[in-house]
Amino acid sequence: MTVIAAMIAGSGAAQDTVIASDTPGALDVPERWDCNRIRPDYSAWLDKGNPAANWKYVGKTYRDTQTGETYNWQNWLDWAEEARCAAVPPETANPNTNLLIGGAITVFGAGLIAIHAGSGPKSPG
């Protein structure tokens, strides 16, 4: 019986690590996310030299008390990137985004060079 009791206690402990969205200090539910609500605090935290991994919302899972859905800090970062929050510090943004932007600029620039090269004076031959 002690093994079963330990298994039940262990499964309850895992559920206790999810924080209800109405808990004081919890990360707001996704429906309330706004670029100007969390970004200034987060930027100030990073500007003081604190590591992103130690931010107060990192590593925690929250449960929306209205819908029962769970969310976390990575969900906010992904949302902020999609919402084009100018406030998301570059060290926490997806590094692949910079590669995509750089690739798009390169292709666009190459296209402009090709267009310009083809618009010069024609040779008489």
Secondary structure, 3 states (H helix, E strand, C coil): CHHHHHHHHHHHHHHHCEEECCCCCCCCCHHHCCHHHHHHHHHHHHHCCCCHHHCCCCCCEEECCCCCCEEEHHHHHHHHHHCCCCCCCHHHCCHHHHHHHHHHHHHHHHHHHHHHHHCCCCCCC
